[in-house]
Each structure stands twice: as structure tokens, then as C-alpha cells.
Amino acid sequence: MAAVLRPVAAACARSPREGTSAISGLGYYLPTDVITNADLSTLVDTSDEWITERTGIHSRRRADKLHATSDLGFSAATAALEDAHLTADDLDMILVATATPDSPVPATACIIQKMLGALGAAAMDINAGCSGFLYGLHTADAFVRAGAARNVLVIGAEILTRVTDYSDRRTCILFGDGAGACVVSRAGAYELLYTSAGADGTQLDLISIPAGGSRNPASSATVAERQHYLKLDGGRVFRQAVRRMVEAGEAALKATGLTSDDIAWAIPHQANARIISAVGEQLGIAVPKVVMDVAEVGNTSAASVPIALTRARNAGSFAPGQRVLLLAFGAGLTWACQIVRVGEAPSRGRPAEAPADFPARG
């Protein structure tokens, strides 16, 4: 029996008139180690020109070998809490979006909870691929508006370089490591006007890590066959990513009574320059209004939107009253969308890439 797909407009969404919630703090962290296109050309048959032409990426970051996803997430979270003028004691919930957790169990959110000292706060991971952070925002918005939480910390953190096959030039040119975070509260500098999320499980083969779970447990054979690395079908991913983000954006504009002219900035998932540009073009949003942070950061999956959002804010791009459209697409397939309105005098946060000290393990 063929699957019957709901239109995006009928997916999990809320009316812009129901309750209030806002982003009260933002933060991000990027490792200092840089992998350039020239570096990759020593590993596979590629060049800076070839990579730049196809992806718009010049470099990407790599985490220190002693650090895990929780370390990156902790640093971004610390910056977001500082920006929100809150402490760990103020948190009711921690949501961590990642496809590269520290380990299958426990949840990376629980590890970060311990690192922050936010004991008692609910903590859970979200695996929605590159859409994960916006899924987290979608979830946090619901909890805050319902009065079930006052402050929810949402983190997108990835160490993708450890699941990247550096013998595959189609994928190794794309991915980097990083983390971004925000705090969702009843009030803040960025009011959430609209949020939605959706998925299409019939397309789950487009992006995957085939082995390591209960369906295909790790074995010497799966390791030898390189089944623990990210696999993707580039052409199909491009078409689906553009289609789903455009449809989600159109549904958001329709639900809020806005047009593309009302959007000051669009921040799509930073997959590659071609996808980002195509999404902006099809939504009728001029290229200068589409944030493109991928050139020096690469594709950081669930971390890409919060990193791009925070870096754009830190650069002074946003003005009071402006509306910002957030869009994401990822493995599953999943997609999500938010529209936020900038409040008065949004802060600039801490200087770019200033990391928090990583706490001692124990």
C-alpha cells in the first residue's frame, strides 16, 4: 500500500497567535583546528577549485581528539546562558540535537546537564539529522507556551569528522564540527512567531549511517565495509532539501499572512552554497538577505542553523522589528521551520569563537 503524505501545511505546526515564547540567549562554539580544501586534496582526488565550485566550502573545523560532542555543546550552552543572563539553575529542560552523540547511552543531554550543573532539569537527545536544532526549538516552544517550562536550553552539536569517510570525495568535502545553542523563554530578544516540523520516512535511504544499531550491529565486517560512515545520495538530497525547505517556508508565510518581502533574513540549513541559494531563490528572497555561513564552517548538521544565526547576530546583521526565517532539512527525511521577530537592541554576545573552559571529566 502506497504511503499517503500530508502536505507540509498540514504537518506539526502551531498558529502564530497561540501564546508566546522567545529566544533569550544565543551562543556557539567552533574548534580551532581547520581543514582546508588543500588538505583534502592530499587525501582524495579533488582540488580547491572543484570543491568550491560545487559546494561553496573553503574550509571546515575539526574537534580536538580529546573532545566529545558534549564538550562542544557545553561551550555553546555556556555562551547562550551568559547571553540570556541566566544560570544553569534557571533551566527546566535541556534538549540536545545530534547525530553524533558521545555514546548510544546515556543521552548527551544528560552529560551536558552534569557539566553545567543543571541537576534536576529534564534532559533528552533529539536525532532528526540536520533538522535537529529546529526540532528542538519546535519542542521548546511548545513546553514554554504551555507553561510546562520557563527556560529550555536547546543545543545543536556535532563531531561529524568522526563519521566522515575520508576516502570518499563526495562526502569528505562537506562536513565539519561545531555547536550552537539557544535558550527559549517566555520573553527574549527573538520572539518565536511560528514553528513547524515534518518528516517523510519513505525517503530514509537518502542520508544514513548504515551500521552500528540494532538492525545492523557493529562487527568486523561492517567496519571493513566502511558502513559506520555517513552515506548520502547527493543528487536526490539536493532535490529533496530544496523542495522541503521551500515548501516549509511557503507554509510558514501563508500561516502568518506574510510575504517574502516581509522577511529581512533567511537562514537555511548550511548544507552547501547551491542548496542555500536555490532555497532563497525559490522563496523569492534575494541572495543578500540569505545568510550563507558555509564557506568557512562547512556543513555542521544540527549545529549549522544556530551557528549561522549567532554569528549573524554577533556581526550586527539584525535590526529591531526584522523577521528572520529559519529552515532546515535532514536525514529521515525531516524538515522544520521557524519565523522569529527581532526585539529591541539584541545583544552581540561574547566575541566570536571564544570558548568556555571545558570542565574536567570525572
C-alpha distance (Angstrom), angle and dihedral (degrees) to the residues before:
residue distance angle dihedral
M1 . . .
A2 3.80 . .
A3 3.78 118.3 .
V4 3.79 116.1 -107.7
L5 3.80 110.1 -140.1
R6 3.78 122.7 -153.9
P7 3.80 116.4 -134.9
V8 3.80 113.6 -104.3
A9 3.80 90.9 -111.2
A10 3.81 88.6 63.5
A11 3.81 94.5 48.6
C12 3.80 125.1 105.7
A13 3.81 101.1 -52.3
R14 3.78 139.5 137.9
S15 3.76 134.4 -140.7
P16 3.81 114.6 -101.2
R17 3.83 87.5 -129.4
E18 3.81 97.0 62.1
G19 3.80 113.6 101.1
T20 3.78 126.3 -54.6
S21 3.77 137.3 -87.8
A22 3.78 133.2 158.7
I23 3.77 144.3 -175.5
S24 3.79 105.0 -103.9
G25 3.80 99.2 178.3
L26 3.81 140.6 18.6
G27 3.79 134.7 -164.2
Y28 3.78 142.4 158.7
Y29 3.78 142.6 -174.3
L30 3.80 131.6 -153.4
P31 3.82 123.6 -174.0
T32 3.79 114.9 -118.1
D33 3.82 97.5 -129.1
V34 3.82 110.2 97.0
I35 3.81 126.7 -156.1
T36 3.80 109.5 -158.8
N37 3.77 128.5 -161.9
A38 3.79 87.2 -110.5
D39 3.81 88.8 57.6
L40 3.81 90.6 53.9
S41 3.80 91.8 49.0
T42 3.81 87.8 66.9
L43 3.82 90.5 57.5
V44 3.81 104.2 40.9
D45 3.80 138.7 15.0
T46 3.79 99.0 -83.2
S47 3.80 142.7 101.7
D48 3.77 140.2 -148.6
E49 3.80 90.0 -104.5
W50 3.82 93.7 50.2
I51 3.81 93.7 48.9
T52 3.80 95.2 43.2
E53 3.80 93.4 48.8
R54 3.81 93.3 51.3
T55 3.80 101.9 36.0
G56 3.80 111.1 12.6
I57 3.81 87.8 -128.6
H58 3.81 119.7 134.9
S59 3.80 99.8 169.7
R60 3.78 143.8 -7.5
R61 3.82 135.7 -160.1
R62 3.80 130.2 -106.6
A63 3.80 124.7 -156.5
D64 3.78 121.1 -124.8
K65 3.79 110.2 -94.4
L66 3.82 90.0 -119.2
H67 3.82 92.9 56.2
A68 3.80 128.7 84.7
T69 3.80 131.8 -161.0
S70 3.80 89.8 -91.6
D71 3.81 90.8 59.3
L72 3.78 92.2 55.5
G73 3.80 91.6 43.6
F74 3.79 91.6 49.1
S75 3.79 92.2 54.7
A76 3.81 93.1 49.4
A77 3.81 90.2 45.6
T78 3.80 92.4 51.7
A79 3.80 90.1 53.0
A80 3.82 91.8 48.5
L81 3.80 92.9 49.9
E82 3.79 90.7 48.8
D83 3.80 90.0 49.7
A84 3.82 90.5 50.6
H85 3.83 91.6 47.7
L86 3.80 89.2 -123.6
T87 3.78 135.5 124.1
A88 3.78 131.1 -140.5
D89 3.81 88.6 -98.8
D90 3.82 88.9 66.0
L91 3.81 93.5 61.1
D92 3.80 122.3 103.4
M93 3.80 97.1 177.0
I94 3.81 140.7 15.8
L95 3.81 120.6 -156.7
V96 3.80 119.2 -172.6
A97 3.79 119.0 -167.1
T98 3.79 110.8 -159.2
A99 3.78 143.0 136.4
T100 3.81 90.3 -164.8
P101 3.82 106.0 57.3
D102 3.78 121.8 177.6
S103 3.81 87.1 -108.4
P104 3.83 137.2 -22.4
V105 3.82 90.0 -97.8
P106 3.01 133.9 57.2
A107 3.78 106.2 34.7
T108 3.79 114.5 -105.0
A109 3.82 86.4 -129.2
C110 3.81 89.1 65.1
I111 3.80 90.7 50.4
I112 3.80 91.4 51.7
Q113 3.80 89.9 45.4
K114 3.80 88.7 58.3
M115 3.82 92.3 45.6
L116 3.80 91.2 51.8
G117 3.79 94.5 42.7
A118 3.81 91.6 -124.5
L119 3.79 92.9 142.4
G120 3.80 113.5 175.5
A121 3.80 95.7 27.1
A122 3.80 113.5 122.3
A123 3.80 110.3 -107.1
M124 3.78 132.5 -169.6
D125 3.80 141.8 150.7
I126 3.80 126.9 -119.6
N127 3.80 120.4 -152.7
A128 3.79 107.7 -167.3
G129 3.79 96.5 130.7
C130 3.78 115.3 -126.9
S131 3.83 89.7 -11.0
G132 3.80 91.3 60.2
F133 3.80 99.4 102.6
L134 3.80 93.0 50.3
Y135 3.81 88.7 46.6
G136 3.80 85.3 54.9
L137 3.80 91.3 50.8
H138 3.80 89.3 48.5
T139 3.81 90.2 52.9
A140 3.80 95.3 42.9
D141 3.80 91.0 50.5
A142 3.80 90.7 55.6
F143 3.82 93.9 49.4
V144 3.80 94.1 47.0
R145 3.81 95.7 45.7
A146 3.81 90.7 47.5
G147 3.79 90.7 53.8
A148 3.82 91.4 -118.9
A149 3.81 91.4 119.0
R150 3.79 136.3 21.5
N151 3.80 100.0 -162.5
V152 3.80 125.6 17.1
L153 3.80 121.8 -172.8
V154 3.81 112.1 -145.9
I155 3.80 117.9 -167.5
G156 3.79 131.9 -177.0
A157 3.80 110.1 -165.8
E158 3.79 132.7 164.0
I159 3.79 141.8 171.5
L160 3.78 96.2 -168.2
T161 3.79 94.9 160.5
R162 3.81 87.5 77.8
V163 3.81 93.3 58.6
T164 3.81 95.5 39.5
D165 3.80 120.1 106.8
Y166 3.79 106.1 -134.6
S167 3.79 90.8 -164.8
D168 3.83 91.2 62.4
R169 3.79 111.0 78.1
R170 3.81 92.0 -169.0
T171 3.81 93.2 66.0
C172 3.81 108.6 19.5
I173 3.80 91.1 68.0
L174 3.80 92.6 60.8
F175 3.77 113.6 51.1
G176 3.79 135.4 78.4
D177 3.80 139.9 161.6
G178 3.79 129.6 -104.5
A179 3.79 147.9 113.8
G180 3.78 138.4 -128.3
A181 3.79 130.7 -175.1
C182 3.77 144.3 -177.7
V183 3.78 138.8 -175.4
V184 3.81 117.2 -130.1
S185 3.81 114.5 -153.5
R186 3.81 138.9 157.1
A187 3.80 89.8 -91.6
G188 3.78 134.9 18.5
A189 3.79 147.4 126.3
Y190 3.81 94.7 -69.8
E191 3.80 115.7 47.6
L192 3.80 115.0 -154.9
L193 3.80 105.0 -129.1
Y194 3.79 98.3 172.6
T195 3.79 139.2 3.5
S196 3.80 135.8 -179.2
A197 3.80 140.4 164.1
G198 3.79 135.7 -170.8
A199 3.79 144.2 167.1
D200 3.81 143.1 -159.2
G201 3.80 112.2 -154.9
T202 3.80 92.5 -175.1
Q203 3.82 87.9 77.3
L204 3.80 97.8 50.5
D205 3.82 94.2 122.6
L206 3.82 93.5 67.5
I207 3.82 95.1 81.1
S208 3.79 122.4 16.8
I209 3.78 150.9 133.6
P210 3.82 97.8 -133.8
A211 3.81 101.4 -158.9
G212 3.77 139.5 42.5
G213 3.80 100.8 64.2
S214 3.79 135.6 86.9
R215 3.82 93.3 -82.5
N216 3.80 94.2 55.2
P217 3.82 108.8 12.3
A218 3.77 121.1 -157.0
S219 3.79 114.2 -86.8
S220 3.77 138.8 153.5
A221 3.82 87.3 -94.6
T222 3.82 94.9 53.8
V223 3.79 90.4 48.3
A224 3.81 92.0 49.0
E225 3.81 89.8 48.8
R226 3.83 90.8 51.1
Q227 3.80 91.0 -123.5
H228 3.82 93.5 147.3
Y229 3.80 93.0 71.9
L230 3.80 129.4 87.9
K231 3.79 113.9 -87.6
L232 3.78 124.3 -168.1
D233 3.78 140.6 169.5
G234 3.79 100.3 -130.9
G235 3.80 100.2 -162.6
R236 3.79 95.3 46.9
V237 3.81 91.5 43.0
F238 3.80 90.6 54.6
R239 3.79 92.9 51.6
Q240 3.80 95.3 44.6
A241 3.81 94.6 43.0
V242 3.78 93.2 53.3
R243 3.80 93.7 42.3
R244 3.81 96.3 48.0
M245 3.81 96.8 44.0
V246 3.80 91.8 46.3
E247 3.81 92.1 48.7
A248 3.80 91.1 47.5
G249 3.79 91.0 49.1
E250 3.80 92.6 48.4
A251 3.81 90.9 49.4
A252 3.81 90.0 50.8
L253 3.79 92.9 51.2
K254 3.80 91.7 47.7
A255 3.81 93.1 48.5
T256 3.80 92.9 50.3
G257 3.79 97.0 40.5
L258 3.80 90.9 -119.7
T259 3.79 132.2 131.3
S260 3.78 131.1 -147.4
D261 3.81 87.7 -97.3
D262 3.81 88.4 64.6
I263 3.82 91.6 58.7
A264 3.80 113.1 90.2
W265 3.80 94.9 -176.3
A266 3.79 137.1 12.2
I267 3.80 120.5 -158.4
P268 3.81 110.9 -170.7
H269 3.79 123.0 -178.7
Q270 3.79 105.1 -73.9
A271 3.81 96.6 -120.8
N272 3.79 97.9 139.0
A273 3.79 136.7 -40.9
R274 3.80 94.6 -98.4
I275 3.79 94.0 55.8
I276 3.80 93.2 43.4
S277 3.82 92.7 50.2
A278 3.81 93.4 45.6
V279 3.81 92.1 51.9
G280 3.79 92.3 50.9
E281 3.79 92.6 45.9
Q282 3.80 95.0 49.6
L283 3.80 91.7 47.4
G284 3.80 90.1 51.2
I285 3.80 93.4 -116.1
A286 3.81 113.0 140.1
V287 3.80 117.2 -118.0
P288 3.84 94.4 -114.7
K289 3.83 87.7 59.9
V290 3.82 93.6 52.3
V291 3.80 113.0 88.3
M292 3.80 110.6 -132.7
D293 3.80 112.3 -173.5
V294 3.79 97.5 153.2
A295 3.82 99.5 97.5
E296 3.81 97.1 78.2
V297 3.81 99.6 20.3
G298 3.80 106.3 39.7
N299 3.79 124.1 -155.5
T300 3.81 107.7 -32.9
S301 3.82 94.8 174.3
A302 3.83 111.7 -147.2
A303 3.81 90.3 10.7
S304 3.80 96.1 55.8
V305 3.82 101.7 85.5
P306 3.83 97.1 45.1
I307 3.81 91.1 45.2
A308 3.81 91.8 50.1
L309 3.82 92.1 43.5
T310 3.79 93.5 50.2
R311 3.80 95.1 44.2
A312 3.81 90.9 49.4
R313 3.81 89.8 49.6
N314 3.81 91.4 47.7
A315 3.81 89.7 51.4
G316 3.81 89.7 57.5
S317 3.81 94.8 -113.2
F318 3.81 97.4 139.7
A319 3.80 128.5 77.0
P320 3.82 128.9 -166.7
G321 3.79 113.5 -82.6
Q322 3.79 95.5 20.6
R323 3.80 119.5 133.1
V324 3.80 119.8 -135.6
L325 3.81 122.4 -160.1
L326 3.82 115.5 -148.4
L327 3.81 118.5 -163.7
A328 3.79 134.7 176.6
F329 3.79 141.0 175.7
G330 3.79 128.7 -174.6
A331 3.77 152.2 149.8
G332 3.75 116.0 -39.8
L333 3.00 85.1 44.2
T334 3.78 96.9 -85.2
W335 3.77 135.0 161.5
A336 3.79 136.8 177.4
C337 3.78 140.4 178.8
Q338 3.79 140.1 -165.1
I339 3.78 135.6 179.8
V340 3.80 116.1 -153.1
R341 3.80 129.7 -174.2
V342 3.79 118.8 -142.3
G343 3.80 114.5 -125.8
E344 3.76 130.1 -151.6
A345 3.81 118.0 -49.1
P346 3.81 101.1 -17.4
S347 3.79 111.0 -150.6
R348 3.80 123.2 -110.2
G349 3.81 95.3 -133.4
R350 3.78 124.1 -147.6
P351 3.83 118.5 -32.6
A352 3.78 115.2 -74.9
E353 3.79 116.2 -77.7
A354 3.81 95.6 0.9
P355 3.82 100.5 149.0
A356 3.75 127.9 -151.0
D357 3.78 116.0 -120.9
F358 3.78 109.6 -92.3
P359 3.82 110.1 -121.0
A360 3.76 120.3 -121.2
R361 3.79 114.8 -94.6
G362 3.74 118.0 -116.6
